[in-house]
Amino acid sequence: MQNNFTSRGRGLSLLELLVTISIIGVLAAGVSMINANVHEKARIAKLQTDVKTINSAIHQFIANGGNFTGAKSPQEIIDRMKTQLAVDKQSQFVGFTGSTIDNRLSARISDQSRGKLVAVWNEVGCCFGLSNSSDLGATEFFLDDLLAEKDYGTEGRTLSIVGYNDKPGWIWKFADGVADAKAPVTDVGTSGMPDTAPPALPQKLLRPVPSKYGGGFPADSYPMDLSFTNPNDPLTMIMYSVDGGSFIQYTGTLTLNGAARVEAYVTGDPGKWIDSERTVLIFSAYDPPPPRLLAPPLINLSSARFDDTTSEISVSISDRNSATESSLFYSIIAIDGVHGAKDTWLPYGGAFQASVDDYPDGFEVASYAKSKDTRYYTDSETAAARTGATFYDTAVVGNILFVIDASSSMGASFGSVSKFDATIEELKAAIANLPSGIKFSAAFFDEGIHWTDGSFKLRPSNLLFKAAMIHEVDRLDYDSGTNYEVALSLPVMFDPIPDQVVLLTDGEPSNNGYLDDLATLVDLGIRVDTIGMNVDSAGRAVLQNIADVSGGGYREVGEDDYDDDDDDDDDDDDD
């Protein structure tokens, strides 16, 4: 008897091995056939869906005048649907003028498809069907991105019996039917026959056009007129409603007494017209802002004084407001005179001349901007200019700020005194002669702000403030640095900002940082007159440019311009 342990450890015999391999082969073949059948069923299901969708596009193509004459293969059929209607036909064609299927759609056709279920073209039925005949057909439809931008050209589609009219008047154009040549001709009496012209279709009316489109208006703008224009046929009419009330026929201008909601539309015979869309207007009211103070005018004198060569001085006045806001009035008096009431002042009509014969001791001109509409503007403060009120022959023409260089170079000799001392004496005389009715102050600069009175306010030019300023500047001395950026930033620190700045210096700027500050003064309409004391050509060019761009003037002062009696006495002693 054989040992059981030995029996369990025995391998397969050759026969057993062959049987096992055969069974595995049969199973593998069965799985392969099942897998192939699954893929084929999936292909057929997708093909059926694609054919249904493509046939729908084919029907749309035919319904819009397309045809497949000459096309045989599935790809030719698909490409025919990718064409466009000729451009010159599109304006009259009623229907779809472009491609009716995706440009990327393509058909896959293979010789190996024979005997399989494929999509074939039915020329009689003008559609695709599924067939397993020997005819070549599409095994599948797919999207080819390379075809997306391809141009498939144009074609002439059959126009329907109705199209868009290419002439004014009717929207529609009806084509006459073509009689069958083989049909017999039948005479039909026309007596009493109705007009065969198509009935007119109702047209949409245009909205009424309002004279105002609503919005916010000052409360004092009301009552306000509102009117409408009808851009349609005169037989139509405008209907309107105010604040949700009933619509009534518009017959003339409406009067709105305040905030309101107005609706309007155009209507007419419903057999001819369709009502227009509604025009909706919302009006609101607000309290106007308080009146704005007008800017005072600028007064310019062609010369600061009468002398042997100047017997007439030209006076010009500039309005810093717009012509719609204000007009200018002025008064001119002798230097010791008094201006009359403003209602007696003269309207300014242009530059005029003041003669030494009329004003032998000099004169003063005063002017103000008078509001044209007191609801929005109030009269300006009065500006004044007078002969004799000068600083190194630079005339004072309005509220003024003297900006003086206090750098160490100002300590240089200027005759028997320094430049700084000479400037202080000239400044004191100018302050003493300032006309009444203007405001003034003085500021000194070096590498920074050297001195101000600390208030940063322009003071009235009365005896009290003149004396106080003269006392303060008489005690000042100089330091170091010439910083134009500081000098030209000073004016905007003062309240009110000055009309005129007189900048005196004997040197060039330490940098170009002042240009932005100069642009600010120009934007604010502040005139900058410049005075150079013994400056070189480069410094002269800078000061001249500052004056030019701001509407001011440039004056150069040398030792010869300064009356130095002490120096003359010394010369006599030497002789």
C-alpha positions as CSV (number, residue, x, y, z in Angstrom):
1,M,0.0,0.0,0.0
2,Q,1.4,3.4,-1.1
3,N,2.3,6.0,1.7
4,N,-0.2,8.8,1.8
5,F,2.5,11.5,2.4
6,T,4.3,10.4,-0.7
7,S,1.0,10.5,-2.7
8,R,0.2,14.1,-1.7
9,G,3.6,15.3,-2.8
10,R,3.4,13.9,-6.3
11,G,3.4,16.5,-9.2
12,L,0.9,16.7,-12.2
13,S,1.2,14.1,-14.9
14,L,1.7,15.3,-18.5
15,L,-1.9,14.5,-19.3
16,E,-3.2,16.5,-16.4
17,L,-1.0,19.4,-17.4
18,L,-2.3,19.4,-21.0
19,V,-5.9,19.3,-19.8
20,T,-5.3,22.3,-17.5
21,I,-3.7,24.4,-20.2
22,S,-6.6,23.6,-22.6
23,I,-9.1,24.8,-20.0
24,I,-7.3,28.0,-19.4
25,G,-7.1,28.7,-23.2
26,V,-10.8,28.2,-23.6
27,L,-11.6,30.5,-20.7
28,A,-9.2,33.2,-22.1
29,A,-10.8,33.0,-25.5
30,G,-14.2,33.4,-23.9
31,V,-13.1,36.5,-21.9
32,S,-11.6,38.0,-25.0
33,M,-14.9,37.5,-27.0
34,I,-16.9,38.9,-24.1
35,N,-14.6,42.0,-24.0
36,A,-14.8,42.5,-27.7
37,N,-18.6,42.3,-27.6
38,V,-18.7,44.9,-24.8
39,H,-16.6,47.4,-26.8
40,E,-18.8,46.7,-30.0
41,K,-22.0,47.3,-28.1
42,A,-20.6,50.6,-26.6
43,R,-19.6,51.7,-30.1
44,I,-23.0,50.9,-31.6
45,A,-24.8,52.7,-28.7
46,K,-22.6,55.8,-29.2
47,L,-23.1,55.6,-33.0
48,Q,-26.9,55.4,-32.6
49,T,-26.9,58.6,-30.4
50,D,-24.6,60.4,-32.8
51,V,-26.8,59.6,-35.8
52,K,-29.9,60.8,-34.0
53,T,-28.1,64.2,-33.2
54,I,-26.7,64.6,-36.7
55,N,-30.0,63.9,-38.4
56,S,-31.5,66.6,-36.3
57,A,-28.9,69.1,-37.6
58,I,-29.6,67.8,-41.1
59,H,-33.3,68.6,-40.8
60,Q,-32.4,72.1,-39.5
61,F,-30.0,72.6,-42.5
62,I,-32.7,71.5,-45.0
63,A,-35.3,73.7,-43.2
64,N,-33.1,76.7,-43.7
65,G,-32.7,76.2,-47.5
66,G,-29.8,73.8,-47.5
67,N,-29.4,70.8,-49.8
68,F,-27.0,67.9,-50.3
69,T,-26.9,67.7,-54.1
70,G,-23.8,65.9,-55.1
71,A,-22.8,64.8,-51.6
72,K,-22.4,61.0,-51.2
73,S,-20.1,60.0,-48.3
74,P,-20.8,60.7,-44.6
75,Q,-17.9,63.2,-44.5
76,E,-19.2,65.1,-47.5
77,I,-22.7,65.3,-45.9
78,I,-21.2,66.6,-42.6
79,D,-18.9,69.2,-44.4
80,R,-21.9,70.5,-46.4
81,M,-23.6,71.5,-43.1
82,K,-20.5,73.5,-42.1
83,T,-21.0,76.0,-45.0
84,Q,-22.3,79.6,-44.5
85,L,-24.9,81.4,-46.5
86,A,-23.4,83.9,-49.0
87,V,-22.9,87.3,-47.3
88,D,-24.9,89.2,-50.0
89,K,-27.9,87.0,-49.2
90,Q,-27.8,87.2,-45.4
91,S,-29.5,90.6,-45.0
92,Q,-32.7,89.3,-46.7
93,F,-32.7,85.6,-45.6
94,V,-35.2,84.6,-42.9
95,G,-33.7,81.8,-41.0
96,F,-30.3,80.4,-39.9
97,T,-27.5,81.6,-42.1
98,G,-24.4,79.9,-40.5
99,S,-23.1,76.4,-39.9
100,T,-25.6,74.0,-38.4
101,I,-23.0,71.6,-37.0
102,D,-19.7,71.8,-35.1
103,N,-16.7,72.5,-37.5
104,R,-14.7,69.8,-35.7
105,L,-17.1,67.0,-36.4
106,S,-15.5,64.2,-38.6
107,A,-16.5,60.7,-39.7
108,R,-14.2,57.7,-39.4
109,I,-14.5,55.3,-42.4
110,S,-12.4,52.1,-42.7
111,D,-12.3,49.1,-45.1
112,Q,-12.4,46.9,-42.0
113,S,-15.9,48.2,-41.3
114,R,-17.5,46.0,-43.9
115,G,-20.0,43.7,-42.2
116,K,-20.2,45.8,-39.1
117,L,-23.1,48.0,-38.1
118,V,-22.2,51.5,-39.6
119,A,-23.8,54.8,-40.4
120,V,-24.7,55.2,-44.1
121,W,-26.3,58.0,-46.0
122,N,-29.9,57.6,-47.2
123,E,-30.1,59.9,-50.2
124,V,-33.8,59.4,-50.6
125,G,-34.7,60.1,-47.0
126,C,-31.9,62.7,-46.6
127,C,-30.7,61.2,-43.3
128,F,-28.2,58.8,-41.9
129,G,-29.3,55.2,-41.0
130,L,-27.5,52.2,-39.4
131,S,-26.7,49.3,-41.7
132,N,-24.4,46.2,-41.8
133,S,-24.5,46.0,-45.6
134,S,-21.4,45.9,-47.7
135,D,-21.6,49.7,-48.3
136,L,-18.8,51.8,-46.8
137,G,-20.1,53.8,-43.8
138,A,-18.9,55.7,-40.8
139,T,-17.9,53.4,-37.9
140,E,-17.9,56.4,-35.6
141,F,-18.2,60.2,-35.5
142,F,-15.6,62.2,-33.5
143,L,-14.3,65.8,-32.9
144,D,-11.0,66.8,-34.6
145,D,-9.7,70.0,-33.0
146,L,-7.5,70.7,-36.2
147,L,-10.7,71.4,-38.1
148,A,-12.0,74.1,-35.7
149,E,-10.7,77.1,-37.7
150,K,-11.2,75.6,-41.2
151,D,-13.3,77.7,-43.7
152,Y,-15.8,75.5,-45.5
153,G,-16.9,78.3,-47.8
154,T,-20.4,79.6,-48.7
155,E,-23.3,78.2,-50.6
156,G,-26.5,79.5,-52.2
157,R,-29.4,78.3,-50.1
158,T,-33.0,78.3,-51.3
159,L,-34.8,81.4,-50.1
160,S,-38.1,80.8,-48.4
161,I,-41.3,82.5,-49.6
162,V,-40.8,85.2,-47.1
163,G,-37.7,87.3,-46.5
164,Y,-36.5,90.6,-45.0
165,N,-37.2,93.5,-47.3
166,D,-34.2,95.3,-48.8
167,K,-36.1,98.5,-49.4
168,P,-37.7,101.1,-47.1
169,G,-41.2,100.4,-45.9
170,W,-42.3,96.8,-45.3
171,I,-40.2,94.6,-43.0
172,W,-41.1,91.5,-45.0
173,K,-40.7,90.6,-48.7
174,F,-42.9,87.9,-50.1
175,A,-41.7,85.9,-53.1
176,D,-44.1,85.0,-55.8
177,G,-44.5,81.3,-56.4
178,V,-43.3,79.8,-59.7
179,A,-46.0,78.1,-61.7
180,D,-45.4,74.5,-62.9
181,A,-44.6,74.7,-66.6
182,K,-46.6,71.6,-67.3
183,A,-49.7,72.7,-65.5
184,P,-52.5,74.0,-67.7
185,V,-53.3,77.7,-67.6
186,T,-56.6,78.5,-66.0
187,D,-58.2,81.9,-66.5
188,V,-59.6,83.2,-63.2
189,G,-61.8,86.3,-63.0
190,T,-60.3,89.1,-60.9
191,S,-63.5,91.0,-60.3
192,G,-64.1,91.4,-56.6
193,M,-60.9,89.5,-55.6
194,P,-59.4,90.8,-52.3
195,D,-56.0,92.5,-52.2
196,T,-53.3,89.8,-52.0
197,A,-50.7,92.2,-50.3
198,P,-49.7,90.8,-46.9
199,P,-51.2,92.6,-43.9
200,A,-49.0,95.2,-42.2
201,L,-47.4,94.0,-39.0
202,P,-47.6,96.3,-35.9
203,Q,-44.4,98.3,-35.3
204,K,-42.8,99.0,-32.0
205,L,-43.0,102.7,-31.1
206,L,-40.0,104.7,-29.9
207,R,-39.9,106.2,-26.4
208,P,-40.8,109.9,-25.8
209,V,-37.8,112.2,-25.5
210,P,-37.8,114.4,-22.4
211,S,-36.4,117.9,-22.2
212,K,-34.7,117.0,-18.9
213,Y,-33.5,113.5,-17.9
214,G,-34.2,113.9,-14.2
215,G,-31.6,114.1,-11.4
216,G,-30.9,116.3,-8.4
217,F,-31.5,120.0,-8.7
218,P,-31.2,122.9,-6.1
219,A,-34.5,123.4,-4.3
220,D,-34.7,127.0,-5.7
221,S,-34.7,125.5,-9.2
222,Y,-38.3,124.6,-8.7
223,P,-40.9,125.1,-10.1
224,M,-39.3,123.5,-13.2
225,D,-40.7,123.0,-16.7
226,L,-40.6,119.5,-18.3
227,S,-41.7,118.8,-21.8
228,F,-41.7,115.7,-24.1
229,T,-41.1,115.2,-27.8
230,N,-42.8,112.4,-29.8
231,P,-40.4,110.9,-32.4
232,N,-43.1,108.7,-33.9
233,D,-46.1,109.1,-36.3
234,P,-48.2,112.2,-35.6
235,L,-51.2,109.9,-35.1
236,T,-49.6,108.4,-32.0
237,M,-49.7,110.1,-28.6
238,I,-47.8,110.5,-25.4
239,M,-49.2,109.3,-22.1
240,Y,-47.7,110.3,-18.8
241,S,-48.1,109.8,-15.0
242,V,-46.7,111.8,-12.1
243,D,-45.9,110.2,-8.7
244,G,-47.7,106.9,-9.6
245,G,-51.0,108.6,-10.6
246,S,-53.2,107.7,-13.5
247,F,-51.8,108.0,-17.0
248,I,-53.3,110.9,-19.0
249,Q,-52.6,112.2,-22.5
250,Y,-49.7,114.7,-22.8
251,T,-50.8,118.0,-24.3
252,G,-48.1,120.5,-23.3
253,T,-45.3,121.4,-20.9
254,L,-45.6,120.1,-17.4
255,T,-44.7,122.1,-14.2
256,L,-42.8,120.3,-11.5
257,N,-43.0,122.0,-8.1
258,G,-40.4,119.8,-6.4
259,A,-39.2,116.2,-6.2
260,A,-41.2,113.9,-8.5
261,R,-41.3,110.6,-10.4
262,V,-42.6,111.0,-14.0
263,E,-43.3,108.1,-16.4
264,A,-44.2,108.5,-20.0
265,Y,-44.7,106.2,-23.1
266,V,-46.1,106.5,-26.6
267,T,-49.2,104.6,-27.7
268,G,-51.5,104.5,-30.7
269,D,-53.8,102.2,-32.8
270,P,-52.9,98.7,-31.6
271,G,-53.5,97.4,-35.1
272,K,-50.6,99.5,-36.3
273,W,-48.3,100.0,-33.4
274,I,-47.0,98.4,-30.2
275,D,-46.7,100.7,-27.2
276,S,-43.2,102.0,-26.6
277,E,-41.1,101.2,-23.5
278,R,-41.6,103.6,-20.7
279,T,-39.4,106.6,-20.0
280,V,-38.9,106.9,-16.2
281,L,-37.6,110.2,-14.8
282,I,-36.7,110.8,-11.1
283,F,-36.4,114.4,-9.9
284,S,-35.0,115.3,-6.5
285,A,-34.3,118.6,-4.7
286,Y,-31.4,119.6,-2.4
287,D,-30.5,122.8,-0.6
288,P,-27.8,124.8,-2.5
289,P,-24.4,125.2,-0.8
290,P,-23.7,128.5,0.8
291,P,-22.5,131.3,-1.5
292,R,-18.7,131.2,-2.3
293,L,-16.6,134.2,-1.7
294,L,-15.2,135.5,-5.1
295,A,-11.5,135.9,-5.4
296,P,-10.3,139.6,-5.4
297,P,-9.0,141.0,-8.7
298,L,-5.3,141.6,-9.5
299,I,-4.3,145.2,-10.2
300,N,-1.2,145.9,-12.3
301,L,0.5,149.3,-12.7
302,S,2.9,149.8,-15.6
303,S,5.1,151.9,-13.3
304,A,5.3,152.4,-9.6
305,R,5.7,156.2,-9.8
306,F,5.6,159.3,-12.0
307,D,9.1,160.6,-12.9
308,D,10.8,162.7,-15.6
309,T,10.3,159.9,-18.2
310,T,6.8,158.7,-17.0
311,S,3.9,161.0,-17.2
312,E,1.2,158.3,-17.6
313,I,0.8,155.0,-15.9
314,S,-1.3,152.2,-17.4
315,V,-3.7,150.5,-15.0
316,S,-4.9,147.0,-15.9
317,I,-7.2,144.8,-13.7
318,S,-7.5,141.0,-14.0
319,D,-10.6,139.0,-12.9
320,R,-9.6,135.7,-11.2
321,N,-13.1,134.4,-11.5
322,S,-15.0,133.3,-14.6
323,A,-17.0,135.8,-16.7
324,T,-20.2,134.0,-15.7
325,E,-19.5,134.5,-12.0
326,S,-18.5,138.1,-11.7
327,S,-17.8,141.5,-13.2
328,L,-15.2,144.0,-12.1
329,F,-15.7,147.5,-10.6
330,Y,-13.0,150.0,-9.7
331,S,-12.3,153.4,-8.1
332,I,-9.2,155.6,-8.6
333,I,-8.4,158.5,-6.2
334,A,-5.5,160.8,-5.4
335,I,-3.0,159.4,-2.9
336,D,-4.6,161.3,0.0
337,G,-8.2,160.9,-1.2
338,V,-11.0,158.6,0.1
339,H,-12.9,156.0,-2.1
340,G,-16.6,156.6,-2.4
341,A,-19.4,154.1,-1.8
342,K,-19.1,151.0,-4.0
343,D,-22.3,151.6,-5.8
344,T,-20.5,154.7,-7.3
345,W,-17.5,152.7,-8.6
346,L,-17.0,152.3,-12.3
347,P,-17.4,149.1,-14.3
348,Y,-14.0,148.0,-15.6
349,G,-13.9,147.7,-19.4
350,G,-10.2,147.5,-20.0
351,A,-6.8,149.0,-19.3
352,F,-6.8,152.8,-18.7
353,Q,-4.2,155.6,-18.3
354,A,-3.7,157.7,-15.1
355,S,-1.9,161.0,-15.9
356,V,0.5,163.0,-13.7
357,D,-1.6,166.1,-14.5
358,D,-4.6,164.5,-12.8
359,Y,-2.6,162.9,-9.9
360,P,0.6,164.9,-9.4
361,D,1.2,163.3,-6.0
362,G,0.3,159.8,-7.1
363,F,-2.9,157.8,-7.0
364,E,-4.5,154.7,-5.5
365,V,-6.7,152.2,-7.5
366,A,-9.1,149.9,-5.7
367,S,-11.2,147.1,-7.3
368,Y,-13.5,144.3,-6.4
369,A,-15.3,141.4,-8.2
370,K,-19.1,141.8,-8.0
371,S,-21.2,138.7,-8.0
372,K,-23.5,138.1,-10.9
373,D,-25.6,135.6,-8.9
374,T,-25.7,136.2,-5.1
375,R,-27.3,132.8,-4.6
376,Y,-23.9,131.2,-5.4
377,Y,-21.3,133.9,-5.0
378,T,-20.6,136.9,-2.7
379,D,-18.6,139.9,-3.7
380,S,-14.8,139.6,-3.3
381,E,-12.7,141.6,-0.9
382,T,-11.3,144.8,-2.2
383,A,-7.8,144.8,-3.8
384,A,-5.8,148.0,-4.0
385,A,-2.6,149.3,-5.6
386,R,-1.0,152.7,-5.3
387,T,1.9,154.6,-6.7
388,G,4.8,155.0,-4.3
389,A,4.0,151.7,-2.6
390,T,7.0,149.8,-4.0
391,F,9.8,147.5,-2.9
392,Y,12.9,148.3,-5.0
393,D,10.6,149.7,-7.7
394,T,8.4,146.6,-7.7
395,A,4.8,147.8,-7.4
396,V,2.5,146.4,-4.7
397,V,-0.7,145.1,-6.5
398,G,-2.6,143.2,-3.9
399,N,-2.4,141.2,-0.7
400,I,1.4,140.8,-0.4
401,L,4.0,138.6,1.2
402,F,7.7,139.8,1.2
403,V,10.0,136.8,1.1
404,I,13.6,137.9,1.9
405,D,16.9,136.0,1.6
406,A,18.7,135.9,5.0
407,S,21.7,133.9,3.9
408,S,25.3,134.8,4.9
409,S,26.1,136.2,1.5
410,M,23.5,138.9,2.2
411,G,26.1,140.2,4.7
412,A,28.4,141.3,1.8
413,S,29.1,145.0,1.3
414,F,26.5,147.0,-0.6
415,G,28.0,150.5,-0.6
416,S,28.5,151.6,3.0
417,V,26.1,148.9,4.3
418,S,25.5,145.3,3.8
419,K,23.0,143.9,1.3
420,F,20.9,142.7,4.2
421,D,20.8,146.1,5.9
422,A,20.0,147.8,2.6
423,T,17.1,145.4,2.1
424,I,15.8,145.9,5.6
425,E,15.7,149.7,5.1
426,E,13.9,149.3,1.7
427,L,11.4,146.8,3.3
428,K,10.6,149.2,6.1
429,A,9.9,152.0,3.6
430,A,7.7,149.7,1.5
431,I,5.6,148.6,4.5
432,A,5.1,152.2,5.7
433,N,3.7,153.1,2.2
434,L,1.4,150.1,1.8
435,P,-2.1,151.2,0.8
436,S,-5.1,150.7,3.1
437,G,-7.4,147.9,2.2
438,I,-4.8,145.2,1.6
439,K,-3.1,142.6,3.8
440,F,0.6,141.9,4.2
441,S,3.4,140.1,6.0
442,A,7.1,139.3,5.7
443,A,9.1,136.1,6.0
444,F,12.8,135.4,5.8
445,F,14.6,132.3,4.7
446,D,18.1,130.8,4.6
447,E,18.6,127.0,4.5
448,G,15.3,126.8,6.3
449,I,12.7,129.2,7.6
450,H,14.8,132.0,9.1
451,W,11.9,134.2,10.6
452,T,8.2,134.9,10.5
453,D,6.1,136.7,13.1
454,G,4.8,133.2,14.1
455,S,1.2,133.8,13.2
456,F,1.4,132.9,9.5
457,K,-1.4,135.4,8.9
458,L,-1.5,138.3,6.5
459,R,-2.2,141.4,8.6
460,P,-4.4,144.4,7.6
461,S,-2.1,147.3,6.4
462,N,-3.1,149.7,9.2
463,L,-0.8,151.8,11.3
464,L,-0.7,149.3,14.2
465,F,0.4,146.3,12.2
466,K,2.8,148.3,10.0
467,A,4.6,149.7,13.0
468,A,4.8,146.2,14.6
469,M,6.2,144.7,11.5
470,I,8.8,147.5,11.0
471,H,9.9,147.0,14.6
472,E,10.4,143.3,14.2
473,V,12.3,143.3,10.9
474,D,14.6,146.0,12.2
475,R,16.0,143.6,14.7
476,L,16.8,140.7,12.3
477,D,20.2,139.4,11.2
478,Y,21.3,136.9,8.6
479,D,22.5,133.3,8.7
480,S,23.6,130.7,6.1
481,G,22.0,128.9,3.1
482,T,19.9,129.8,0.1
483,N,17.0,127.4,-0.2
484,Y,14.4,128.4,-2.8
485,E,12.3,125.4,-1.9
486,V,11.7,126.9,1.6
487,A,11.2,130.3,0.1
488,L,8.5,129.3,-2.3
489,S,6.8,126.9,0.2
490,L,6.1,129.9,2.5
491,P,3.2,131.6,0.7
492,V,0.8,128.7,1.0
493,M,1.4,128.6,4.8
494,F,-0.3,132.0,5.2
495,D,-3.9,132.8,5.7
496,P,-5.2,134.1,3.5
497,I,-2.8,133.1,0.8
498,P,-1.3,136.2,-0.8
499,D,-2.1,137.6,-4.3
500,Q,1.5,138.7,-4.7
501,V,4.9,137.4,-3.5
502,V,8.0,139.5,-3.8
503,L,11.1,137.2,-3.6
504,L,14.4,139.0,-3.0
505,T,17.7,137.0,-3.0
506,D,21.4,137.4,-4.0
507,G,22.2,133.8,-4.9
508,E,21.2,130.7,-6.9
509,P,19.1,128.0,-5.3
510,S,20.8,125.2,-3.5
511,N,18.7,122.6,-5.5
512,N,15.8,122.3,-7.9
513,G,13.3,121.1,-5.3
514,Y,11.6,124.5,-5.5
515,L,10.0,123.7,-8.9
516,D,7.1,121.8,-7.4
517,D,6.4,124.6,-5.0
518,L,6.5,127.1,-7.9
519,A,4.0,125.0,-9.8
520,T,1.6,125.1,-6.8
521,L,1.8,128.9,-6.7
522,V,1.1,129.1,-10.4
523,D,-1.9,126.8,-10.1
524,L,-3.2,129.1,-7.3
525,G,-2.8,132.2,-9.4
526,I,-0.2,133.7,-7.1
527,R,2.0,136.2,-8.8
528,V,5.7,136.1,-8.0
529,D,7.8,139.2,-8.6
530,T,11.6,138.5,-8.2
531,I,14.4,140.9,-7.2
532,G,18.1,139.9,-7.7
533,M,20.8,141.7,-5.7
534,N,24.1,141.6,-7.7
535,V,23.3,138.1,-9.0
536,D,25.3,136.4,-11.7
537,S,23.9,135.3,-15.1
538,A,22.8,131.9,-13.8
539,G,21.0,133.4,-10.8
540,R,19.4,136.0,-13.1
541,A,18.1,133.3,-15.4
542,V,16.4,131.4,-12.6
543,L,14.8,134.5,-11.1
544,Q,13.6,135.7,-14.5
545,N,12.0,132.2,-15.2
546,I,10.2,132.2,-11.8
547,A,8.7,135.6,-12.6
548,D,7.8,134.7,-16.2
549,V,5.9,131.5,-15.4
550,S,3.9,133.1,-12.5
551,G,3.0,136.3,-14.4
552,G,5.3,138.5,-12.3
553,G,8.2,140.8,-13.2
554,Y,12.0,140.6,-12.6
555,R,14.0,143.5,-11.2
556,E,17.8,143.6,-10.6
557,V,19.4,145.8,-8.0
558,G,23.0,146.7,-8.0
559,E,25.1,149.0,-5.9
560,D,24.7,151.8,-8.5
561,D,20.9,151.7,-7.8
562,Y,21.4,152.3,-4.1
563,D,21.8,155.9,-2.9
564,D,25.0,155.7,-0.7
565,D,25.7,159.2,0.6
566,D,28.3,158.0,3.1
567,D,30.4,156.5,0.3
568,D,30.4,159.7,-1.6
569,D,31.6,161.6,1.5
570,D,34.5,159.1,1.9
571,D,35.5,159.7,-1.7
572,D,35.5,163.5,-1.1
573,D,37.8,163.1,1.9
574,D,40.2,161.0,-0.1
575,D,40.4,163.7,-2.7
